[in-house]
Amino acid sequence: MTQEITDLLPGYNCGECGYRQCRDFAAALLEGEAELDGCPHMAYEKLALNIPVIQQLLGGPGPGIKDSRHIIGVIDGLEADFVFSPLPGEPSCREDLHPFDPEVGPEVSEYVRYRPLGCPVTHFARVLDMKRGIMTVHLVGPIHRLGRDDVAFEDIGLCMVMAFDGIVSKGRVPDVGQTVKFLPEHCMMQKVHSGVVVHSEGSRLRIEGIDLKVW
Ligand code: SF4
């Protein structure tokens, strides 16, 4: 089991978690002597997707999952209808952003830094598309780490998060038109979001009108 968990850790052996190697950190996780957020690199890019897998290996039900019936946001304790996860083969849910600065214009594949309106956390993302003032991105992480220091990015400032595209991985699949409360798997705060489902194909949804105010 130690090797299985080690394989899901970053493998940098940097010691920032307080253990000399990722393997030692994995052993400490299994012993209950360390918490997964002790590794600062786990929140970035594809590694964040390993978090629920590690949590399940450690015997937990996954992030925000209190039990089979309740999905609870970590930061606010609110209950969500479902966990929203990336489309198959993608590193995070797709986000559609509207930058408030009309002058910004990153190219596809470039990295951007932004702060979503209503969220205290600075985000980094990779641009997938840019049309009519709406930028589609994959979230990369809360700070610019990426495992390298030489990646350039454009600071695009405050952005309105317009929409998420992803799949319902746990919980109830809603109908089109419903206002929903959901927990994005990649959210660094594991905070419940709200929005309206505007398109669905099975468990795949498009949710618009994203809001961090949940009632
Ligand atoms: S901080 Fe993360 S990457 Fe660095 S040694 Fe610990 S587990 Fe490995």
py3Dmol code that shows the C-alpha trace and the ligand (Angstrom):
import py3Dmol

protein = """\
ATOM      1  CA  MET A   1       0.000   0.000   0.000  1.00  0.00           C
ATOM      2  CA  THR A   2       2.894   2.386   0.762  1.00  0.00           C
ATOM      3  CA  GLN A   3       4.167   1.986  -2.811  1.00  0.00           C
ATOM      4  CA  GLU A   4       0.687   2.545  -4.263  1.00  0.00           C
ATOM      5  CA  ILE A   5       0.342   5.835  -2.385  1.00  0.00           C
ATOM      6  CA  THR A   6       3.949   6.839  -3.152  1.00  0.00           C
ATOM      7  CA  ASP A   7       3.213   6.425  -6.859  1.00  0.00           C
ATOM      8  CA  LEU A   8       0.345   8.920  -6.541  1.00  0.00           C
ATOM      9  CA  LEU A   9       2.494  11.568  -4.788  1.00  0.00           C
ATOM     10  CA  PRO A  10       4.529  14.143  -6.780  1.00  0.00           C
ATOM     11  CA  GLY A  11       7.828  12.268  -6.530  1.00  0.00           C
ATOM     12  CA  TYR A  12       9.890  15.461  -6.022  1.00  0.00           C
ATOM     13  CA  ASN A  13      11.376  14.181  -2.741  1.00  0.00           C
ATOM     14  CA  CYS A  14      11.751  17.835  -1.753  1.00  0.00           C
ATOM     15  CA  GLY A  15      11.094  17.456   1.963  1.00  0.00           C
ATOM     16  CA  GLU A  16       8.581  20.322   2.178  1.00  0.00           C
ATOM     17  CA  CYS A  17       6.143  18.008   3.954  1.00  0.00           C
ATOM     18  CA  GLY A  18       8.641  17.442   6.747  1.00  0.00           C
ATOM     19  CA  TYR A  19       9.641  13.992   5.490  1.00  0.00           C
ATOM     20  CA  ARG A  20      12.796  13.276   3.540  1.00  0.00           C
ATOM     21  CA  GLN A  21      11.099  11.467   0.674  1.00  0.00           C
ATOM     22  CA  CYS A  22       7.615  11.013  -0.764  1.00  0.00           C
ATOM     23  CA  ARG A  23       7.769   7.381   0.360  1.00  0.00           C
ATOM     24  CA  ASP A  24       8.271   8.432   3.990  1.00  0.00           C
ATOM     25  CA  PHE A  25       5.336  10.826   3.659  1.00  0.00           C
ATOM     26  CA  ALA A  26       3.196   7.989   2.230  1.00  0.00           C
ATOM     27  CA  ALA A  27       4.109   5.790   5.200  1.00  0.00           C
ATOM     28  CA  ALA A  28       3.204   8.627   7.595  1.00  0.00           C
ATOM     29  CA  LEU A  29      -0.172   9.041   5.848  1.00  0.00           C
ATOM     30  CA  LEU A  30      -0.865   5.348   6.327  1.00  0.00           C
ATOM     31  CA  GLU A  31       0.097   5.579   9.997  1.00  0.00           C
ATOM     32  CA  GLY A  32      -2.201   8.566  10.451  1.00  0.00           C
ATOM     33  CA  GLU A  33       0.774  10.740  11.417  1.00  0.00           C
ATOM     34  CA  ALA A  34       0.463  13.129   8.454  1.00  0.00           C
ATOM     35  CA  GLU A  35      -2.334  14.840   6.504  1.00  0.00           C
ATOM     36  CA  LEU A  36      -2.416  14.910   2.700  1.00  0.00           C
ATOM     37  CA  ASP A  37      -2.404  18.720   2.606  1.00  0.00           C
ATOM     38  CA  GLY A  38       1.081  18.539   4.186  1.00  0.00           C
ATOM     39  CA  CYS A  39       2.389  18.167   0.620  1.00  0.00           C
ATOM     40  CA  PRO A  40       1.984  21.592  -1.030  1.00  0.00           C
ATOM     41  CA  HIS A  41       2.396  20.165  -4.533  1.00  0.00           C
ATOM     42  CA  MET A  42      -0.704  17.962  -4.486  1.00  0.00           C
ATOM     43  CA  ALA A  43      -3.004  20.865  -5.315  1.00  0.00           C
ATOM     44  CA  TYR A  44      -1.465  21.461  -8.723  1.00  0.00           C
ATOM     45  CA  GLU A  45      -2.508  20.365 -12.155  1.00  0.00           C
ATOM     46  CA  LYS A  46      -3.046  16.639 -12.593  1.00  0.00           C
ATOM     47  CA  LEU A  47      -1.800  15.768  -9.129  1.00  0.00           C
ATOM     48  CA  ALA A  48      -5.003  17.167  -7.630  1.00  0.00           C
ATOM     49  CA  LEU A  49      -6.832  14.331  -9.362  1.00  0.00           C
ATOM     50  CA  ASN A  50      -4.850  11.842  -7.270  1.00  0.00           C
ATOM     51  CA  ILE A  51      -6.209  13.289  -4.026  1.00  0.00           C
ATOM     52  CA  PRO A  52      -9.518  11.379  -3.987  1.00  0.00           C
ATOM     53  CA  VAL A  53      -7.712   8.175  -5.014  1.00  0.00           C
ATOM     54  CA  ILE A  54      -5.251   8.518  -2.122  1.00  0.00           C
ATOM     55  CA  GLN A  55      -8.061   9.362   0.268  1.00  0.00           C
ATOM     56  CA  GLN A  56      -9.888   6.225  -0.771  1.00  0.00           C
ATOM     57  CA  LEU A  57      -6.715   4.136  -0.346  1.00  0.00           C
ATOM     58  CA  LEU A  58      -6.451   5.594   3.138  1.00  0.00           C
ATOM     59  CA  GLY A  59      -9.961   4.382   3.854  1.00  0.00           C
ATOM     60  CA  GLY A  60     -11.855   7.646   3.364  1.00  0.00           C
ATOM     61  CA  PRO A  61     -14.771   8.180   1.015  1.00  0.00           C
ATOM     62  CA  GLY A  62     -13.131  11.047  -0.944  1.00  0.00           C
ATOM     63  CA  PRO A  63     -13.039  14.842  -0.696  1.00  0.00           C
ATOM     64  CA  GLY A  64     -16.154  16.418   0.673  1.00  0.00           C
ATOM     65  CA  ILE A  65     -17.934  13.069   0.948  1.00  0.00           C
ATOM     66  CA  LYS A  66     -19.164  12.650   4.480  1.00  0.00           C
ATOM     67  CA  ASP A  67     -20.902   9.355   3.728  1.00  0.00           C
ATOM     68  CA  SER A  68     -22.799   7.821   0.820  1.00  0.00           C
ATOM     69  CA  ARG A  69     -25.634  10.369   1.184  1.00  0.00           C
ATOM     70  CA  HIS A  70     -23.927  13.605   2.197  1.00  0.00           C
ATOM     71  CA  ILE A  71     -21.442  15.724   0.216  1.00  0.00           C
ATOM     72  CA  ILE A  72     -20.201  18.513   2.455  1.00  0.00           C
ATOM     73  CA  GLY A  73     -18.025  21.511   1.543  1.00  0.00           C
ATOM     74  CA  VAL A  74     -14.889  21.610   3.664  1.00  0.00           C
ATOM     75  CA  ILE A  75     -14.604  25.367   4.145  1.00  0.00           C
ATOM     76  CA  ASP A  76     -18.260  26.178   4.814  1.00  0.00           C
ATOM     77  CA  GLY A  77     -19.852  22.901   5.875  1.00  0.00           C
ATOM     78  CA  LEU A  78     -22.675  23.335   3.326  1.00  0.00           C
ATOM     79  CA  GLU A  79     -24.213  20.300   1.678  1.00  0.00           C
ATOM     80  CA  ALA A  80     -23.892  19.847  -2.108  1.00  0.00           C
ATOM     81  CA  ASP A  81     -26.093  17.878  -4.512  1.00  0.00           C
ATOM     82  CA  PHE A  82     -23.098  16.346  -6.294  1.00  0.00           C
ATOM     83  CA  VAL A  83     -19.347  16.346  -6.869  1.00  0.00           C
ATOM     84  CA  PHE A  84     -18.379  17.846 -10.238  1.00  0.00           C
ATOM     85  CA  SER A  85     -15.358  16.219 -11.883  1.00  0.00           C
ATOM     86  CA  PRO A  86     -13.341  16.705 -15.095  1.00  0.00           C
ATOM     87  CA  LEU A  87     -14.512  15.365 -18.430  1.00  0.00           C
ATOM     88  CA  PRO A  88     -12.788  12.024 -19.209  1.00  0.00           C
ATOM     89  CA  GLY A  89      -9.076  12.480 -19.890  1.00  0.00           C
ATOM     90  CA  GLU A  90      -9.033  16.134 -18.798  1.00  0.00           C
ATOM     91  CA  PRO A  91      -7.134  17.554 -15.805  1.00  0.00           C
ATOM     92  CA  SER A  92      -9.928  19.691 -14.354  1.00  0.00           C
ATOM     93  CA  CYS A  93     -13.455  20.830 -15.138  1.00  0.00           C
ATOM     94  CA  ARG A  94     -13.483  23.353 -17.985  1.00  0.00           C
ATOM     95  CA  GLU A  95     -14.140  26.887 -16.816  1.00  0.00           C
ATOM     96  CA  ASP A  96     -15.458  29.735 -18.959  1.00  0.00           C
ATOM     97  CA  LEU A  97     -14.091  33.068 -17.716  1.00  0.00           C
ATOM     98  CA  HIS A  98     -14.976  36.617 -18.606  1.00  0.00           C
ATOM     99  CA  PRO A  99     -12.031  38.919 -17.824  1.00  0.00           C
ATOM    100  CA  PHE A 100     -13.086  42.386 -16.691  1.00  0.00           C
ATOM    101  CA  ASP A 101     -10.081  43.878 -18.493  1.00  0.00           C
ATOM    102  CA  PRO A 102     -11.037  44.095 -22.215  1.00  0.00           C
ATOM    103  CA  GLU A 103      -7.378  44.464 -23.199  1.00  0.00           C
ATOM    104  CA  VAL A 104      -6.235  40.998 -22.122  1.00  0.00           C
ATOM    105  CA  GLY A 105      -5.731  38.508 -24.910  1.00  0.00           C
ATOM    106  CA  PRO A 106      -3.731  35.398 -24.099  1.00  0.00           C
ATOM    107  CA  GLU A 107      -3.084  32.844 -26.818  1.00  0.00           C
ATOM    108  CA  VAL A 108      -4.420  29.298 -26.699  1.00  0.00           C
ATOM    109  CA  SER A 109      -2.094  27.070 -24.583  1.00  0.00           C
ATOM    110  CA  GLU A 110      -0.747  30.033 -22.623  1.00  0.00           C
ATOM    111  CA  TYR A 111      -1.010  30.191 -18.850  1.00  0.00           C
ATOM    112  CA  VAL A 112      -2.967  32.919 -17.099  1.00  0.00           C
ATOM    113  CA  ARG A 113      -3.207  34.135 -13.524  1.00  0.00           C
ATOM    114  CA  TYR A 114      -6.573  35.437 -12.330  1.00  0.00           C
ATOM    115  CA  ARG A 115      -8.815  35.787  -9.336  1.00  0.00           C
ATOM    116  CA  PRO A 116     -12.417  34.620  -9.745  1.00  0.00           C
ATOM    117  CA  LEU A 117     -14.943  37.207  -8.562  1.00  0.00           C
ATOM    118  CA  GLY A 118     -15.992  36.257  -5.027  1.00  0.00           C
ATOM    119  CA  CYS A 119     -13.088  33.871  -4.418  1.00  0.00           C
ATOM    120  CA  PRO A 120     -10.120  34.834  -2.214  1.00  0.00           C
ATOM    121  CA  VAL A 121      -7.738  32.425  -3.978  1.00  0.00           C
ATOM    122  CA  THR A 122      -5.561  33.430  -6.948  1.00  0.00           C
ATOM    123  CA  HIS A 123      -5.856  30.797  -9.671  1.00  0.00           C
ATOM    124  CA  PHE A 124      -3.585  29.702 -12.510  1.00  0.00           C
ATOM    125  CA  ALA A 125      -5.016  28.130 -15.633  1.00  0.00           C
ATOM    126  CA  ARG A 126      -4.154  27.047 -19.163  1.00  0.00           C
ATOM    127  CA  VAL A 127      -6.125  28.637 -21.993  1.00  0.00           C
ATOM    128  CA  LEU A 128      -8.072  26.244 -24.238  1.00  0.00           C
ATOM    129  CA  ASP A 129     -10.065  28.773 -26.266  1.00  0.00           C
ATOM    130  CA  MET A 130     -10.865  32.483 -26.458  1.00  0.00           C
ATOM    131  CA  LYS A 131     -13.990  33.713 -28.277  1.00  0.00           C
ATOM    132  CA  ARG A 132     -16.205  36.780 -27.938  1.00  0.00           C
ATOM    133  CA  GLY A 133     -14.747  37.817 -24.612  1.00  0.00           C
ATOM    134  CA  ILE A 134     -15.122  34.352 -23.054  1.00  0.00           C
ATOM    135  CA  MET A 135     -11.975  32.400 -22.243  1.00  0.00           C
ATOM    136  CA  THR A 136     -12.202  28.621 -21.702  1.00  0.00           C
ATOM    137  CA  VAL A 137      -9.507  27.235 -19.395  1.00  0.00           C
ATOM    138  CA  HIS A 138      -8.332  24.236 -17.440  1.00  0.00           C
ATOM    139  CA  LEU A 139      -7.443  25.130 -13.884  1.00  0.00           C
ATOM    140  CA  VAL A 140      -3.808  24.437 -13.022  1.00  0.00           C
ATOM    141  CA  GLY A 141      -3.468  25.458  -9.382  1.00  0.00           C
ATOM    142  CA  PRO A 142      -3.819  28.179  -6.776  1.00  0.00           C
ATOM    143  CA  ILE A 143      -0.239  29.407  -7.259  1.00  0.00           C
ATOM    144  CA  HIS A 144       2.213  29.210 -10.082  1.00  0.00           C
ATOM    145  CA  ARG A 145       4.241  26.137  -9.278  1.00  0.00           C
ATOM    146  CA  LEU A 146       3.703  23.525 -12.009  1.00  0.00           C
ATOM    147  CA  GLY A 147       6.845  21.801 -10.796  1.00  0.00           C
ATOM    148  CA  ARG A 148       8.925  24.329 -12.776  1.00  0.00           C
ATOM    149  CA  ASP A 149       9.836  27.988 -12.332  1.00  0.00           C
ATOM    150  CA  ASP A 150      10.294  28.910 -15.989  1.00  0.00           C
ATOM    151  CA  VAL A 151       6.678  28.928 -17.225  1.00  0.00           C
ATOM    152  CA  ALA A 152       5.471  32.353 -18.349  1.00  0.00           C
ATOM    153  CA  PHE A 153       1.923  33.514 -17.648  1.00  0.00           C
ATOM    154  CA  GLU A 154      -0.255  36.543 -18.304  1.00  0.00           C
ATOM    155  CA  ASP A 155      -1.916  38.255 -15.354  1.00  0.00           C
ATOM    156  CA  ILE A 156      -5.523  38.847 -16.478  1.00  0.00           C
ATOM    157  CA  GLY A 157      -6.810  40.159 -13.144  1.00  0.00           C
ATOM    158  CA  LEU A 158     -10.329  39.741 -11.851  1.00  0.00           C
ATOM    159  CA  CYS A 159     -12.613  37.440 -13.866  1.00  0.00           C
ATOM    160  CA  MET A 160     -16.244  36.438 -13.729  1.00  0.00           C
ATOM    161  CA  VAL A 161     -16.555  32.646 -13.790  1.00  0.00           C
ATOM    162  CA  MET A 162     -19.377  32.103 -16.252  1.00  0.00           C
ATOM    163  CA  ALA A 163     -19.659  28.316 -16.598  1.00  0.00           C
ATOM    164  CA  PHE A 164     -18.254  24.885 -15.770  1.00  0.00           C
ATOM    165  CA  ASP A 165     -18.267  21.804 -18.009  1.00  0.00           C
ATOM    166  CA  GLY A 166     -17.694  18.417 -16.376  1.00  0.00           C
ATOM    167  CA  ILE A 167     -19.355  15.249 -15.133  1.00  0.00           C
ATOM    168  CA  VAL A 168     -21.268  14.322 -12.011  1.00  0.00           C
ATOM    169  CA  SER A 169     -18.983  11.784 -10.331  1.00  0.00           C
ATOM    170  CA  LYS A 170     -20.899  11.370  -7.068  1.00  0.00           C
ATOM    171  CA  GLY A 171     -24.395  12.304  -6.021  1.00  0.00           C
ATOM    172  CA  ARG A 172     -27.615  13.081  -7.832  1.00  0.00           C
ATOM    173  CA  VAL A 173     -27.580  13.945 -11.568  1.00  0.00           C
ATOM    174  CA  PRO A 174     -29.856  17.000 -11.973  1.00  0.00           C
ATOM    175  CA  ASP A 175     -32.182  17.947 -14.818  1.00  0.00           C
ATOM    176  CA  VAL A 176     -31.659  20.830 -17.231  1.00  0.00           C
ATOM    177  CA  GLY A 177     -32.967  24.060 -15.758  1.00  0.00           C
ATOM    178  CA  GLN A 178     -32.366  23.111 -12.154  1.00  0.00           C
ATOM    179  CA  THR A 179     -30.457  25.367  -9.794  1.00  0.00           C
ATOM    180  CA  VAL A 180     -27.823  23.171  -8.192  1.00  0.00           C
ATOM    181  CA  LYS A 181     -25.292  23.180  -5.387  1.00  0.00           C
ATOM    182  CA  PHE A 182     -22.139  21.320  -6.292  1.00  0.00           C
ATOM    183  CA  LEU A 183     -18.603  20.687  -5.124  1.00  0.00           C
ATOM    184  CA  PRO A 184     -16.016  21.076  -7.930  1.00  0.00           C
ATOM    185  CA  GLU A 185     -13.432  18.339  -7.418  1.00  0.00           C
ATOM    186  CA  HIS A 186     -10.594  20.745  -8.257  1.00  0.00           C
ATOM    187  CA  CYS A 187     -11.693  23.564  -5.913  1.00  0.00           C
ATOM    188  CA  MET A 188      -8.730  24.287  -3.644  1.00  0.00           C
ATOM    189  CA  MET A 189     -11.040  25.387  -0.837  1.00  0.00           C
ATOM    190  CA  GLN A 190     -13.454  22.492  -1.417  1.00  0.00           C
ATOM    191  CA  LYS A 191     -16.210  25.094  -1.281  1.00  0.00           C
ATOM    192  CA  VAL A 192     -19.756  24.429  -2.473  1.00  0.00           C
ATOM    193  CA  HIS A 193     -20.707  26.428  -5.612  1.00  0.00           C
ATOM    194  CA  SER A 194     -24.122  27.102  -7.105  1.00  0.00           C
ATOM    195  CA  GLY A 195     -25.332  27.480 -10.699  1.00  0.00           C
ATOM    196  CA  VAL A 196     -28.002  26.507 -13.207  1.00  0.00           C
ATOM    197  CA  VAL A 197     -27.770  23.423 -15.441  1.00  0.00           C
ATOM    198  CA  VAL A 198     -28.171  24.558 -19.052  1.00  0.00           C
ATOM    199  CA  HIS A 199     -27.187  21.338 -20.844  1.00  0.00           C
ATOM    200  CA  SER A 200     -26.892  17.659 -19.935  1.00  0.00           C
ATOM    201  CA  GLU A 201     -25.927  14.416 -21.654  1.00  0.00           C
ATOM    202  CA  GLY A 202     -26.093  11.623 -19.087  1.00  0.00           C
ATOM    203  CA  SER A 203     -23.815  12.682 -16.255  1.00  0.00           C
ATOM    204  CA  ARG A 204     -22.110  15.341 -18.387  1.00  0.00           C
ATOM    205  CA  LEU A 205     -23.348  18.834 -17.555  1.00  0.00           C
ATOM    206  CA  ARG A 206     -22.818  22.445 -18.435  1.00  0.00           C
ATOM    207  CA  ILE A 207     -23.535  24.707 -15.454  1.00  0.00           C
ATOM    208  CA  GLU A 208     -23.802  28.478 -15.948  1.00  0.00           C
ATOM    209  CA  GLY A 209     -24.282  31.413 -13.604  1.00  0.00           C
ATOM    210  CA  ILE A 210     -21.564  30.123 -11.244  1.00  0.00           C
ATOM    211  CA  ASP A 211     -21.803  31.645  -7.796  1.00  0.00           C
ATOM    212  CA  LEU A 212     -19.955  31.104  -4.537  1.00  0.00           C
ATOM    213  CA  LYS A 213     -22.926  32.410  -2.592  1.00  0.00           C
ATOM    214  CA  VAL A 214     -24.970  29.310  -1.790  1.00  0.00           C
ATOM    215  CA  TRP A 215     -28.309  29.389  -0.051  1.00  0.00           C
TER     216      TRP A 215
END
"""
ligand_1 = """\
8
SF4
S 6.344 17.664 -0.053
Fe 5.320 16.287 -1.485
S 6.787 16.104 -3.169
Fe 7.940 16.906 -1.437
S 8.733 15.059 -0.388
Fe 6.821 15.554 0.589
S 5.330 14.270 -0.488
Fe 7.135 14.368 -1.780
"""
view = py3Dmol.view(width=600, height=400)
view.addModel(protein, "pdb")
view.setStyle({"model": 0}, {"cartoon": {"style": "trace"}})
view.addModel(ligand_1, "xyz")
view.setStyle({"model": 1}, {"stick": {}})
view.zoomTo()
view.show()
